Amino acid sequence: MKGEVEEDMDIINLMEEQVRITLEEHLEQKTGICTCPQCISDMMVYALNRLPARYVSKQRGETFSRIGMTDDQGRTSVIAAVVSAIKVVSQAPNH
Ligand SMILES: [Zn+2]
């Protein structure tokens, strides 16, 4: 449909990247947790719904992601959201 916003916009959510990295780090340290695509998606969704989005345009994103999210508060809330996401999803897997 014309006039609609295209899905493939030149924007990225830095939070998504941060959650993905943090989730991978935490899952590596844990055993006995299902890491099938369904569970990973559920964990991502759970965590992302509890965190503020950080959208940037793709060009700026390249610079931003190299810098990373350095503020401690942001990092702490990402970790907290990821930890509870793993807990909730692994207790009631949706696969
Ligand atoms: Zn699973």
PDB file of the backbone (N, CA, C, O) and the ligand in Angstrom, with CONECT records:
HET     ZN  A 101       1
ATOM      1  N   MET A   1       0.837  -1.198   0.000  1.00  0.00           N
ATOM      2  CA  MET A   1       0.000   0.000   0.000  1.00  0.00           C
ATOM      3  C   MET A   1       0.871   1.247   0.000  1.00  0.00           C
ATOM      4  O   MET A   1       1.840   1.359   0.751  1.00  0.00           O
ATOM      5  N   LYS A   2       0.501   2.160  -0.850  1.00  0.00           N
ATOM      6  CA  LYS A   2       1.304   3.379  -0.907  1.00  0.00           C
ATOM      7  C   LYS A   2       0.982   4.287   0.264  1.00  0.00           C
ATOM      8  O   LYS A   2      -0.142   4.297   0.766  1.00  0.00           O
ATOM      9  N   GLY A   3       1.950   5.028   0.682  1.00  0.00           N
ATOM     10  CA  GLY A   3       1.725   5.972   1.765  1.00  0.00           C
ATOM     11  C   GLY A   3       1.971   5.370   3.128  1.00  0.00           C
ATOM     12  O   GLY A   3       2.030   6.087   4.126  1.00  0.00           O
ATOM     13  N   GLU A   4       2.113   4.077   3.177  1.00  0.00           N
ATOM     14  CA  GLU A   4       2.383   3.476   4.480  1.00  0.00           C
ATOM     15  C   GLU A   4       3.880   3.483   4.764  1.00  0.00           C
ATOM     16  O   GLU A   4       4.714   3.503   3.859  1.00  0.00           O
ATOM     17  N   VAL A   5       4.172   3.467   6.008  1.00  0.00           N
ATOM     18  CA  VAL A   5       5.578   3.442   6.395  1.00  0.00           C
ATOM     19  C   VAL A   5       6.148   2.065   6.075  1.00  0.00           C
ATOM     20  O   VAL A   5       5.599   1.040   6.479  1.00  0.00           O
ATOM     21  N   GLU A   6       7.219   2.062   5.369  1.00  0.00           N
ATOM     22  CA  GLU A   6       7.821   0.781   5.013  1.00  0.00           C
ATOM     23  C   GLU A   6       8.427   0.116   6.226  1.00  0.00           C
ATOM     24  O   GLU A   6       8.973   0.772   7.114  1.00  0.00           O
ATOM     25  N   GLU A   7       8.320  -1.188   6.245  1.00  0.00           N
ATOM     26  CA  GLU A   7       8.847  -1.902   7.392  1.00  0.00           C
ATOM     27  C   GLU A   7      10.369  -1.848   7.444  1.00  0.00           C
ATOM     28  O   GLU A   7      10.973  -1.843   8.517  1.00  0.00           O
ATOM     29  N   ASP A   8      10.955  -1.810   6.293  1.00  0.00           N
ATOM     30  CA  ASP A   8      12.409  -1.838   6.244  1.00  0.00           C
ATOM     31  C   ASP A   8      12.976  -0.422   6.273  1.00  0.00           C
ATOM     32  O   ASP A   8      13.628   0.028   5.331  1.00  0.00           O
ATOM     33  N   MET A   9      12.710   0.258   7.371  1.00  0.00           N
ATOM     34  CA  MET A   9      13.194   1.622   7.483  1.00  0.00           C
ATOM     35  C   MET A   9      14.650   1.623   7.889  1.00  0.00           C
ATOM     36  O   MET A   9      15.190   0.626   8.369  1.00  0.00           O
ATOM     37  N   ASP A  10      15.262   2.757   7.685  1.00  0.00           N
ATOM     38  CA  ASP A  10      16.677   2.856   8.035  1.00  0.00           C
ATOM     39  C   ASP A  10      16.877   3.207   9.497  1.00  0.00           C
ATOM     40  O   ASP A  10      17.694   4.058   9.848  1.00  0.00           O
ATOM     41  N   ILE A  11      16.127   2.544  10.323  1.00  0.00           N
ATOM     42  CA  ILE A  11      16.334   2.783  11.754  1.00  0.00           C
ATOM     43  C   ILE A  11      16.581   1.455  12.462  1.00  0.00           C
ATOM     44  O   ILE A  11      16.087   0.407  12.047  1.00  0.00           O
ATOM     45  N   ILE A  12      17.338   1.527  13.510  1.00  0.00           N
ATOM     46  CA  ILE A  12      17.581   0.334  14.302  1.00  0.00           C
ATOM     47  C   ILE A  12      17.351   0.651  15.774  1.00  0.00           C
ATOM     48  O   ILE A  12      17.471   1.798  16.204  1.00  0.00           O
ATOM     49  N   ASN A  13      17.024  -0.371  16.523  1.00  0.00           N
ATOM     50  CA  ASN A  13      16.817  -0.230  17.956  1.00  0.00           C
ATOM     51  C   ASN A  13      18.064  -0.761  18.669  1.00  0.00           C
ATOM     52  O   ASN A  13      18.309  -1.966  18.728  1.00  0.00           O
ATOM     53  N   LEU A  14      18.824   0.163  19.195  1.00  0.00           N
ATOM     54  CA  LEU A  14      20.072  -0.231  19.860  1.00  0.00           C
ATOM     55  C   LEU A  14      19.803  -1.150  21.045  1.00  0.00           C
ATOM     56  O   LEU A  14      20.626  -1.996  21.397  1.00  0.00           O
ATOM     57  N   MET A  15      18.634  -0.964  21.651  1.00  0.00           N
ATOM     58  CA  MET A  15      18.294  -1.783  22.803  1.00  0.00           C
ATOM     59  C   MET A  15      18.194  -3.255  22.409  1.00  0.00           C
ATOM     60  O   MET A  15      18.571  -4.146  23.170  1.00  0.00           O
ATOM     61  N   GLU A  16      17.681  -3.487  21.210  1.00  0.00           N
ATOM     62  CA  GLU A  16      17.549  -4.856  20.731  1.00  0.00           C
ATOM     63  C   GLU A  16      18.907  -5.538  20.646  1.00  0.00           C
ATOM     64  O   GLU A  16      19.072  -6.693  21.040  1.00  0.00           O
ATOM     65  N   GLU A  17      19.871  -4.795  20.124  1.00  0.00           N
ATOM     66  CA  GLU A  17      21.235  -5.305  20.012  1.00  0.00           C
ATOM     67  C   GLU A  17      21.819  -5.588  21.397  1.00  0.00           C
ATOM     68  O   GLU A  17      22.458  -6.614  21.631  1.00  0.00           O
ATOM     69  N   GLN A  18      21.577  -4.651  22.294  1.00  0.00           N
ATOM     70  CA  GLN A  18      22.108  -4.780  23.647  1.00  0.00           C
ATOM     71  C   GLN A  18      21.487  -5.977  24.372  1.00  0.00           C
ATOM     72  O   GLN A  18      22.175  -6.715  25.078  1.00  0.00           O
ATOM     73  N   VAL A  19      20.184  -6.156  24.187  1.00  0.00           N
ATOM     74  CA  VAL A  19      19.487  -7.279  24.824  1.00  0.00           C
ATOM     75  C   VAL A  19      20.000  -8.599  24.250  1.00  0.00           C
ATOM     76  O   VAL A  19      20.210  -9.564  24.985  1.00  0.00           O
ATOM     77  N   ARG A  20      20.200  -8.633  22.935  1.00  0.00           N
ATOM     78  CA  ARG A  20      20.685  -9.854  22.298  1.00  0.00           C
ATOM     79  C   ARG A  20      22.058 -10.265  22.853  1.00  0.00           C
ATOM     80  O   ARG A  20      22.291 -11.430  23.179  1.00  0.00           O
ATOM     81  N   ILE A  21      22.947  -9.290  22.950  1.00  0.00           N
ATOM     82  CA  ILE A  21      24.297  -9.569  23.449  1.00  0.00           C
ATOM     83  C   ILE A  21      24.249 -10.024  24.908  1.00  0.00           C
ATOM     84  O   ILE A  21      24.886 -11.005  25.291  1.00  0.00           O
ATOM     85  N   THR A  22      23.479  -9.288  25.712  1.00  0.00           N
ATOM     86  CA  THR A  22      23.379  -9.618  27.137  1.00  0.00           C
ATOM     87  C   THR A  22      22.751 -10.987  27.329  1.00  0.00           C
ATOM     88  O   THR A  22      23.182 -11.759  28.186  1.00  0.00           O
ATOM     89  N   LEU A  23      21.741 -11.286  26.539  1.00  0.00           N
ATOM     90  CA  LEU A  23      21.077 -12.589  26.622  1.00  0.00           C
ATOM     91  C   LEU A  23      22.050 -13.716  26.288  1.00  0.00           C
ATOM     92  O   LEU A  23      22.104 -14.731  26.983  1.00  0.00           O
ATOM     93  N   GLU A  24      22.805 -13.526  25.230  1.00  0.00           N
ATOM     94  CA  GLU A  24      23.792 -14.549  24.846  1.00  0.00           C
ATOM     95  C   GLU A  24      24.810 -14.779  25.959  1.00  0.00           C
ATOM     96  O   GLU A  24      25.148 -15.917  26.283  1.00  0.00           O
ATOM     97  N   GLU A  25      25.290 -13.686  26.535  1.00  0.00           N
ATOM     98  CA  GLU A  25      26.268 -13.799  27.624  1.00  0.00           C
ATOM     99  C   GLU A  25      25.710 -14.594  28.788  1.00  0.00           C
ATOM    100  O   GLU A  25      26.393 -15.446  29.358  1.00  0.00           O
ATOM    101  N   HIS A  26      24.460 -14.311  29.138  1.00  0.00           N
ATOM    102  CA  HIS A  26      23.866 -14.973  30.292  1.00  0.00           C
ATOM    103  C   HIS A  26      23.551 -16.435  30.009  1.00  0.00           C
ATOM    104  O   HIS A  26      23.693 -17.290  30.883  1.00  0.00           O
ATOM    105  N   LEU A  27      23.127 -16.711  28.793  1.00  0.00           N
ATOM    106  CA  LEU A  27      22.788 -18.097  28.464  1.00  0.00           C
ATOM    107  C   LEU A  27      24.037 -18.981  28.424  1.00  0.00           C
ATOM    108  O   LEU A  27      23.982 -20.174  28.720  1.00  0.00           O
ATOM    109  N   GLU A  28      25.155 -18.372  28.054  1.00  0.00           N
ATOM    110  CA  GLU A  28      26.418 -19.127  28.032  1.00  0.00           C
ATOM    111  C   GLU A  28      26.806 -19.600  29.425  1.00  0.00           C
ATOM    112  O   GLU A  28      27.423 -20.651  29.595  1.00  0.00           O
ATOM    113  N   GLN A  29      26.430 -18.799  30.419  1.00  0.00           N
ATOM    114  CA  GLN A  29      26.808 -19.128  31.795  1.00  0.00           C
ATOM    115  C   GLN A  29      25.848 -20.108  32.456  1.00  0.00           C
ATOM    116  O   GLN A  29      26.116 -20.625  33.540  1.00  0.00           O
ATOM    117  N   LYS A  30      24.736 -20.353  31.791  1.00  0.00           N
ATOM    118  CA  LYS A  30      23.736 -21.211  32.419  1.00  0.00           C
ATOM    119  C   LYS A  30      23.614 -22.528  31.667  1.00  0.00           C
ATOM    120  O   LYS A  30      23.833 -22.595  30.457  1.00  0.00           O
ATOM    121  N   THR A  31      23.262 -23.566  32.404  1.00  0.00           N
ATOM    122  CA  THR A  31      23.008 -24.843  31.757  1.00  0.00           C
ATOM    123  C   THR A  31      21.562 -25.232  32.006  1.00  0.00           C
ATOM    124  O   THR A  31      20.923 -24.745  32.938  1.00  0.00           O
ATOM    125  N   GLY A  32      21.067 -26.102  31.173  1.00  0.00           N
ATOM    126  CA  GLY A  32      19.716 -26.619  31.360  1.00  0.00           C
ATOM    127  C   GLY A  32      18.630 -25.657  30.934  1.00  0.00           C
ATOM    128  O   GLY A  32      17.466 -25.824  31.297  1.00  0.00           O
ATOM    129  N   ILE A  33      19.011 -24.639  30.159  1.00  0.00           N
ATOM    130  CA  ILE A  33      18.000 -23.704  29.672  1.00  0.00           C
ATOM    131  C   ILE A  33      17.859 -23.880  28.165  1.00  0.00           C
ATOM    132  O   ILE A  33      18.839 -23.872  27.420  1.00  0.00           O
ATOM    133  N   CYS A  34      16.620 -24.039  27.745  1.00  0.00           N
ATOM    134  CA  CYS A  34      16.374 -24.257  26.323  1.00  0.00           C
ATOM    135  C   CYS A  34      16.717 -23.000  25.533  1.00  0.00           C
ATOM    136  O   CYS A  34      16.272 -21.900  25.861  1.00  0.00           O
ATOM    137  N   THR A  35      17.517 -23.187  24.483  1.00  0.00           N
ATOM    138  CA  THR A  35      17.887 -22.041  23.658  1.00  0.00           C
ATOM    139  C   THR A  35      17.416 -22.227  22.225  1.00  0.00           C
ATOM    140  O   THR A  35      18.083 -21.798  21.283  1.00  0.00           O
ATOM    141  N   CYS A  36      16.267 -22.866  22.064  1.00  0.00           N
ATOM    142  CA  CYS A  36      15.697 -23.007  20.721  1.00  0.00           C
ATOM    143  C   CYS A  36      15.224 -21.625  20.242  1.00  0.00           C
ATOM    144  O   CYS A  36      15.003 -20.731  21.059  1.00  0.00           O
ATOM    145  N   PRO A  37      15.073 -21.453  18.944  1.00  0.00           N
ATOM    146  CA  PRO A  37      14.695 -20.134  18.416  1.00  0.00           C
ATOM    147  C   PRO A  37      13.438 -19.560  19.066  1.00  0.00           C
ATOM    148  O   PRO A  37      13.338 -18.354  19.290  1.00  0.00           O
ATOM    149  N   GLN A  38      12.485 -20.435  19.365  1.00  0.00           N
ATOM    150  CA  GLN A  38      11.245 -19.970  19.993  1.00  0.00           C
ATOM    151  C   GLN A  38      11.504 -19.373  21.377  1.00  0.00           C
ATOM    152  O   GLN A  38      10.992 -18.305  21.712  1.00  0.00           O
ATOM    153  N   CYS A  39      12.298 -20.076  22.166  1.00  0.00           N
ATOM    154  CA  CYS A  39      12.584 -19.589  23.518  1.00  0.00           C
ATOM    155  C   CYS A  39      13.416 -18.317  23.470  1.00  0.00           C
ATOM    156  O   CYS A  39      13.179 -17.390  24.246  1.00  0.00           O
ATOM    157  N   ILE A  40      14.388 -18.265  22.568  1.00  0.00           N
ATOM    158  CA  ILE A  40      15.206 -17.060  22.434  1.00  0.00           C
ATOM    159  C   ILE A  40      14.326 -15.871  22.054  1.00  0.00           C
ATOM    160  O   ILE A  40      14.466 -14.785  22.617  1.00  0.00           O
ATOM    161  N   SER A  41      13.417 -16.079  21.099  1.00  0.00           N
ATOM    162  CA  SER A  41      12.516 -14.991  20.701  1.00  0.00           C
ATOM    163  C   SER A  41      11.658 -14.549  21.870  1.00  0.00           C
ATOM    164  O   SER A  41      11.473 -13.354  22.097  1.00  0.00           O
ATOM    165  N   ASP A  42      11.132 -15.519  22.615  1.00  0.00           N
ATOM    166  CA  ASP A  42      10.292 -15.181  23.761  1.00  0.00           C
ATOM    167  C   ASP A  42      11.064 -14.374  24.796  1.00  0.00           C
ATOM    168  O   ASP A  42      10.529 -13.439  25.393  1.00  0.00           O
ATOM    169  N   MET A  43      12.318 -14.739  25.003  1.00  0.00           N
ATOM    170  CA  MET A  43      13.148 -14.009  25.969  1.00  0.00           C
ATOM    171  C   MET A  43      13.424 -12.591  25.475  1.00  0.00           C
ATOM    172  O   MET A  43      13.363 -11.630  26.242  1.00  0.00           O
ATOM    173  N   MET A  44      13.724 -12.477  24.196  1.00  0.00           N
ATOM    174  CA  MET A  44      13.969 -11.159  23.610  1.00  0.00           C
ATOM    175  C   MET A  44      12.738 -10.271  23.767  1.00  0.00           C
ATOM    176  O   MET A  44      12.836  -9.119  24.188  1.00  0.00           O
ATOM    177  N   VAL A  45      11.576 -10.831  23.420  1.00  0.00           N
ATOM    178  CA  VAL A  45      10.328 -10.064  23.487  1.00  0.00           C
ATOM    179  C   VAL A  45      10.036  -9.650  24.928  1.00  0.00           C
ATOM    180  O   VAL A  45       9.668  -8.508  25.202  1.00  0.00           O
ATOM    181  N   TYR A  46      10.207 -10.593  25.826  1.00  0.00           N
ATOM    182  CA  TYR A  46       9.937 -10.311  27.238  1.00  0.00           C
ATOM    183  C   TYR A  46      10.818  -9.157  27.729  1.00  0.00           C
ATOM    184  O   TYR A  46      10.330  -8.200  28.330  1.00  0.00           O
ATOM    185  N   ALA A  47      12.107  -9.266  27.466  1.00  0.00           N
ATOM    186  CA  ALA A  47      13.037  -8.240  27.935  1.00  0.00           C
ATOM    187  C   ALA A  47      12.789  -6.899  27.252  1.00  0.00           C
ATOM    188  O   ALA A  47      12.788  -5.856  27.906  1.00  0.00           O
ATOM    189  N   LEU A  48      12.581  -6.927  25.942  1.00  0.00           N
ATOM    190  CA  LEU A  48      12.420  -5.675  25.198  1.00  0.00           C
ATOM    191  C   LEU A  48      11.150  -4.938  25.594  1.00  0.00           C
ATOM    192  O   LEU A  48      11.115  -3.708  25.576  1.00  0.00           O
ATOM    193  N   ASN A  49      10.111  -5.679  25.952  1.00  0.00           N
ATOM    194  CA  ASN A  49       8.870  -5.028  26.373  1.00  0.00           C
ATOM    195  C   ASN A  49       9.015  -4.322  27.711  1.00  0.00           C
ATOM    196  O   ASN A  49       8.171  -3.509  28.087  1.00  0.00           O
ATOM    197  N   ARG A  50      10.078  -4.633  28.419  1.00  0.00           N
ATOM    198  CA  ARG A  50      10.299  -4.013  29.720  1.00  0.00           C
ATOM    199  C   ARG A  50      11.381  -2.948  29.687  1.00  0.00           C
ATOM    200  O   ARG A  50      11.753  -2.397  30.723  1.00  0.00           O
ATOM    201  N   LEU A  51      11.876  -2.666  28.513  1.00  0.00           N
ATOM    202  CA  LEU A  51      12.959  -1.698  28.391  1.00  0.00           C
ATOM    203  C   LEU A  51      12.579  -0.600  27.402  1.00  0.00           C
ATOM    204  O   LEU A  51      11.812  -0.837  26.468  1.00  0.00           O
ATOM    205  N   PRO A  52      13.110   0.582  27.606  1.00  0.00           N
ATOM    206  CA  PRO A  52      12.838   1.647  26.639  1.00  0.00           C
ATOM    207  C   PRO A  52      13.575   1.375  25.328  1.00  0.00           C
ATOM    208  O   PRO A  52      14.719   0.922  25.338  1.00  0.00           O
ATOM    209  N   ALA A  53      12.932   1.647  24.226  1.00  0.00           N
ATOM    210  CA  ALA A  53      13.592   1.478  22.932  1.00  0.00           C
ATOM    211  C   ALA A  53      14.593   2.605  22.737  1.00  0.00           C
ATOM    212  O   ALA A  53      14.407   3.716  23.235  1.00  0.00           O
ATOM    213  N   ARG A  54      15.636   2.307  22.017  1.00  0.00           N
ATOM    214  CA  ARG A  54      16.637   3.344  21.708  1.00  0.00           C
ATOM    215  C   ARG A  54      16.883   3.340  20.219  1.00  0.00           C
ATOM    216  O   ARG A  54      17.817   2.720  19.711  1.00  0.00           O
ATOM    217  N   TYR A  55      16.006   4.061  19.536  1.00  0.00           N
ATOM    218  CA  TYR A  55      16.106   4.062  18.086  1.00  0.00           C
ATOM    219  C   TYR A  55      17.125   5.081  17.593  1.00  0.00           C
ATOM    220  O   TYR A  55      17.210   6.199  18.101  1.00  0.00           O
ATOM    221  N   VAL A  56      17.871   4.677  16.622  1.00  0.00           N
ATOM    222  CA  VAL A  56      18.749   5.602  15.924  1.00  0.00           C
ATOM    223  C   VAL A  56      18.649   5.290  14.434  1.00  0.00           C
ATOM    224  O   VAL A  56      18.248   4.194  14.043  1.00  0.00           O
ATOM    225  N   SER A  57      19.015   6.261  13.616  1.00  0.00           N
ATOM    226  CA  SER A  57      19.056   5.964  12.200  1.00  0.00           C
ATOM    227  C   SER A  57      20.273   5.089  11.937  1.00  0.00           C
ATOM    228  O   SER A  57      21.245   5.117  12.692  1.00  0.00           O
ATOM    229  N   LYS A  58      20.212   4.323  10.875  1.00  0.00           N
ATOM    230  CA  LYS A  58      21.257   3.335  10.634  1.00  0.00           C
ATOM    231  C   LYS A  58      22.654   3.940  10.574  1.00  0.00           C
ATOM    232  O   LYS A  58      23.616   3.376  11.096  1.00  0.00           O
ATOM    233  N   GLN A  59      22.744   5.084   9.937  1.00  0.00           N
ATOM    234  CA  GLN A  59      24.066   5.701   9.806  1.00  0.00           C
ATOM    235  C   GLN A  59      24.637   6.069  11.158  1.00  0.00           C
ATOM    236  O   GLN A  59      25.809   5.827  11.447  1.00  0.00           O
ATOM    237  N   ARG A  60      23.774   6.666  11.992  1.00  0.00           N
ATOM    238  CA  ARG A  60      24.245   7.029  13.325  1.00  0.00           C
ATOM    239  C   ARG A  60      24.459   5.767  14.147  1.00  0.00           C
ATOM    240  O   ARG A  60      25.359   5.712  14.986  1.00  0.00           O
ATOM    241  N   GLY A  61      23.643   4.766  13.910  1.00  0.00           N
ATOM    242  CA  GLY A  61      23.715   3.528  14.660  1.00  0.00           C
ATOM    243  C   GLY A  61      25.086   2.894  14.600  1.00  0.00           C
ATOM    244  O   GLY A  61      25.564   2.324  15.581  1.00  0.00           O
ATOM    245  N   GLU A  62      25.710   2.997  13.452  1.00  0.00           N
ATOM    246  CA  GLU A  62      27.045   2.408  13.321  1.00  0.00           C
ATOM    247  C   GLU A  62      28.007   3.029  14.318  1.00  0.00           C
ATOM    248  O   GLU A  62      28.820   2.347  14.941  1.00  0.00           O
ATOM    249  N   THR A  63      27.890   4.345  14.449  1.00  0.00           N
ATOM    250  CA  THR A  63      28.739   5.027  15.418  1.00  0.00           C
ATOM    251  C   THR A  63      28.345   4.631  16.829  1.00  0.00           C
ATOM    252  O   THR A  63      29.193   4.328  17.669  1.00  0.00           O
ATOM    253  N   PHE A  64      27.013   4.640  17.078  1.00  0.00           N
ATOM    254  CA  PHE A  64      26.510   4.362  18.409  1.00  0.00           C
ATOM    255  C   PHE A  64      26.859   2.961  18.888  1.00  0.00           C
ATOM    256  O   PHE A  64      27.262   2.770  20.035  1.00  0.00           O
ATOM    257  N   SER A  65      26.701   1.980  17.999  1.00  0.00           N
ATOM    258  CA  SER A  65      26.912   0.613  18.472  1.00  0.00           C
ATOM    259  C   SER A  65      28.385   0.360  18.740  1.00  0.00           C
ATOM    260  O   SER A  65      28.741  -0.514  19.530  1.00  0.00           O
ATOM    261  N   ARG A  66      29.234   1.127  18.081  1.00  0.00           N
ATOM    262  CA  ARG A  66      30.656   0.986  18.387  1.00  0.00           C
ATOM    263  C   ARG A  66      30.948   1.536  19.781  1.00  0.00           C
ATOM    264  O   ARG A  66      31.782   1.009  20.517  1.00  0.00           O
ATOM    265  N   ILE A  67      30.247   2.597  20.117  1.00  0.00           N
ATOM    266  CA  ILE A  67      30.416   3.161  21.456  1.00  0.00           C
ATOM    267  C   ILE A  67      29.758   2.247  22.488  1.00  0.00           C
ATOM    268  O   ILE A  67      30.302   2.021  23.569  1.00  0.00           O
ATOM    269  N   GLY A  68      28.599   1.731  22.146  1.00  0.00           N
ATOM    270  CA  GLY A  68      27.860   0.878  23.061  1.00  0.00           C
ATOM    271  C   GLY A  68      27.106   1.696  24.085  1.00  0.00           C
ATOM    272  O   GLY A  68      27.241   2.917  24.167  1.00  0.00           O
ATOM    273  N   MET A  69      26.317   0.993  24.855  1.00  0.00           N
ATOM    274  CA  MET A  69      25.590   1.692  25.898  1.00  0.00           C
ATOM    275  C   MET A  69      26.443   1.672  27.153  1.00  0.00           C
ATOM    276  O   MET A  69      26.565   0.650  27.827  1.00  0.00           O
ATOM    277  N   THR A  70      27.018   2.797  27.445  1.00  0.00           N
ATOM    278  CA  THR A  70      28.014   2.790  28.503  1.00  0.00           C
ATOM    279  C   THR A  70      27.460   3.201  29.858  1.00  0.00           C
ATOM    280  O   THR A  70      28.103   2.974  30.883  1.00  0.00           O
ATOM    281  N   ASP A  71      26.267   3.808  29.877  1.00  0.00           N
ATOM    282  CA  ASP A  71      25.801   4.234  31.199  1.00  0.00           C
ATOM    283  C   ASP A  71      25.360   3.033  32.032  1.00  0.00           C
ATOM    284  O   ASP A  71      24.664   2.136  31.555  1.00  0.00           O
ATOM    285  N   ASP A  72      25.784   3.050  33.271  1.00  0.00           N
ATOM    286  CA  ASP A  72      25.596   1.899  34.142  1.00  0.00           C
ATOM    287  C   ASP A  72      24.136   1.588  34.399  1.00  0.00           C
ATOM    288  O   ASP A  72      23.739   0.426  34.488  1.00  0.00           O
ATOM    289  N   GLN A  73      23.346   2.633  34.514  1.00  0.00           N
ATOM    290  CA  GLN A  73      21.941   2.411  34.808  1.00  0.00           C
ATOM    291  C   GLN A  73      21.261   1.671  33.671  1.00  0.00           C
ATOM    292  O   GLN A  73      20.467   0.757  33.895  1.00  0.00           O
ATOM    293  N   GLY A  74      21.580   2.072  32.454  1.00  0.00           N
ATOM    294  CA  GLY A  74      21.031   1.404  31.285  1.00  0.00           C
ATOM    295  C   GLY A  74      21.449  -0.046  31.249  1.00  0.00           C
ATOM    296  O   GLY A  74      20.632  -0.931  30.994  1.00  0.00           O
ATOM    297  N   ARG A  75      22.712  -0.286  31.502  1.00  0.00           N
ATOM    298  CA  ARG A  75      23.243  -1.627  31.480  1.00  0.00           C
ATOM    299  C   ARG A  75      22.582  -2.502  32.557  1.00  0.00           C
ATOM    300  O   ARG A  75      22.225  -3.654  32.313  1.00  0.00           O
ATOM    301  N   THR A  76      22.433  -1.924  33.740  1.00  0.00           N
ATOM    302  CA  THR A  76      21.840  -2.670  34.847  1.00  0.00           C
ATOM    303  C   THR A  76      20.392  -3.059  34.539  1.00  0.00           C
ATOM    304  O   THR A  76      19.972  -4.177  34.839  1.00  0.00           O
ATOM    305  N   SER A  77      19.640  -2.149  33.946  1.00  0.00           N
ATOM    306  CA  SER A  77      18.251  -2.506  33.679  1.00  0.00           C
ATOM    307  C   SER A  77      18.146  -3.527  32.556  1.00  0.00           C
ATOM    308  O   SER A  77      17.222  -4.340  32.546  1.00  0.00           O
ATOM    309  N   VAL A  78      19.086  -3.498  31.605  1.00  0.00           N
ATOM    310  CA  VAL A  78      19.098  -4.519  30.561  1.00  0.00           C
ATOM    311  C   VAL A  78      19.366  -5.888  31.182  1.00  0.00           C
ATOM    312  O   VAL A  78      18.687  -6.866  30.870  1.00  0.00           O
ATOM    313  N   ILE A  79      20.361  -5.945  32.061  1.00  0.00           N
ATOM    314  CA  ILE A  79      20.692  -7.216  32.703  1.00  0.00           C
ATOM    315  C   ILE A  79      19.508  -7.729  33.528  1.00  0.00           C
ATOM    316  O   ILE A  79      19.171  -8.912  33.472  1.00  0.00           O
ATOM    317  N   ALA A  80      18.882  -6.832  34.293  1.00  0.00           N
ATOM    318  CA  ALA A  80      17.733  -7.231  35.107  1.00  0.00           C
ATOM    319  C   ALA A  80      16.612  -7.786  34.233  1.00  0.00           C
ATOM    320  O   ALA A  80      16.009  -8.807  34.566  1.00  0.00           O
ATOM    321  N   ALA A  81      16.335  -7.123  33.127  1.00  0.00           N
ATOM    322  CA  ALA A  81      15.259  -7.574  32.240  1.00  0.00           C
ATOM    323  C   ALA A  81      15.608  -8.913  31.607  1.00  0.00           C
ATOM    324  O   ALA A  81      14.746  -9.780  31.467  1.00  0.00           O
ATOM    325  N   VAL A  82      16.873  -9.082  31.225  1.00  0.00           N
ATOM    326  CA  VAL A  82      17.301 -10.332  30.601  1.00  0.00           C
ATOM    327  C   VAL A  82      17.236 -11.489  31.600  1.00  0.00           C
ATOM    328  O   VAL A  82      16.787 -12.585  31.264  1.00  0.00           O
ATOM    329  N   VAL A  83      17.684 -11.235  32.820  1.00  0.00           N
ATOM    330  CA  VAL A  83      17.668 -12.281  33.839  1.00  0.00           C
ATOM    331  C   VAL A  83      16.238 -12.742  34.113  1.00  0.00           C
ATOM    332  O   VAL A  83      15.985 -13.943  34.210  1.00  0.00           O
ATOM    333  N   SER A  84      15.302 -11.802  34.239  1.00  0.00           N
ATOM    334  CA  SER A  84      13.937 -12.242  34.499  1.00  0.00           C
ATOM    335  C   SER A  84      13.312 -12.861  33.255  1.00  0.00           C
ATOM    336  O   SER A  84      12.456 -13.738  33.370  1.00  0.00           O
ATOM    337  N   ALA A  85      13.717 -12.427  32.087  1.00  0.00           N
ATOM    338  CA  ALA A  85      13.223 -13.047  30.855  1.00  0.00           C
ATOM    339  C   ALA A  85      13.618 -14.521  30.798  1.00  0.00           C
ATOM    340  O   ALA A  85      12.801 -15.381  30.469  1.00  0.00           O
ATOM    341  N   ILE A  86      14.883 -14.803  31.124  1.00  0.00           N
ATOM    342  CA  ILE A  86      15.363 -16.187  31.104  1.00  0.00           C
ATOM    343  C   ILE A  86      14.578 -17.013  32.123  1.00  0.00           C
ATOM    344  O   ILE A  86      14.164 -18.138  31.845  1.00  0.00           O
ATOM    345  N   LYS A  87      14.383 -16.437  33.294  1.00  0.00           N
ATOM    346  CA  LYS A  87      13.672 -17.130  34.365  1.00  0.00           C
ATOM    347  C   LYS A  87      12.236 -17.459  33.938  1.00  0.00           C
ATOM    348  O   LYS A  87      11.794 -18.604  34.030  1.00  0.00           O
ATOM    349  N   VAL A  88      11.533 -16.447  33.478  1.00  0.00           N
ATOM    350  CA  VAL A  88      10.120 -16.627  33.130  1.00  0.00           C
ATOM    351  C   VAL A  88       9.947 -17.606  31.971  1.00  0.00           C
ATOM    352  O   VAL A  88       9.109 -18.506  32.026  1.00  0.00           O
ATOM    353  N   VAL A  89      10.750 -17.419  30.917  1.00  0.00           N
ATOM    354  CA  VAL A  89      10.578 -18.249  29.724  1.00  0.00           C
ATOM    355  C   VAL A  89      11.018 -19.691  29.996  1.00  0.00           C
ATOM    356  O   VAL A  89      10.377 -20.630  29.525  1.00  0.00           O
ATOM    357  N   SER A  90      12.099 -19.872  30.745  1.00  0.00           N
ATOM    358  CA  SER A  90      12.576 -21.236  30.977  1.00  0.00           C
ATOM    359  C   SER A  90      11.644 -22.002  31.925  1.00  0.00           C
ATOM    360  O   SER A  90      11.614 -23.232  31.917  1.00  0.00           O
ATOM    361  N   GLN A  91      10.898 -21.270  32.729  1.00  0.00           N
ATOM    362  CA  GLN A  91       9.937 -21.936  33.613  1.00  0.00           C
ATOM    363  C   GLN A  91       8.691 -22.369  32.869  1.00  0.00           C
ATOM    364  O   GLN A  91       8.042 -23.350  33.234  1.00  0.00           O
ATOM    365  N   ALA A  92       8.364 -21.629  31.823  1.00  0.00           N
ATOM    366  CA  ALA A  92       7.174 -21.977  31.047  1.00  0.00           C
ATOM    367  C   ALA A  92       7.480 -21.851  29.567  1.00  0.00           C
ATOM    368  O   ALA A  92       7.004 -20.929  28.905  1.00  0.00           O
ATOM    369  N   PRO A  93       8.281 -22.783  29.045  1.00  0.00           N
ATOM    370  CA  PRO A  93       8.671 -22.688  27.632  1.00  0.00           C
ATOM    371  C   PRO A  93       7.462 -22.790  26.712  1.00  0.00           C
ATOM    372  O   PRO A  93       6.509 -23.529  26.965  1.00  0.00           O
ATOM    373  N   ASN A  94       7.542 -22.038  25.665  1.00  0.00           N
ATOM    374  CA  ASN A  94       6.399 -21.934  24.745  1.00  0.00           C
ATOM    375  C   ASN A  94       6.598 -22.780  23.485  1.00  0.00           C
ATOM    376  O   ASN A  94       5.861 -22.628  22.511  1.00  0.00           O
ATOM    377  N   HIS A  95       7.577 -23.655  23.503  1.00  0.00           N
ATOM    378  CA  HIS A  95       7.878 -24.435  22.312  1.00  0.00           C
ATOM    379  C   HIS A  95       7.102 -25.757  22.248  1.00  0.00           C
ATOM    380  O   HIS A  95       7.257 -26.519  21.294  1.00  0.00           O
TER     381      HIS A  95
HETATM  382 ZN    ZN A 101      12.694 -23.895  23.599  1.00  0.00          ZN2+
END
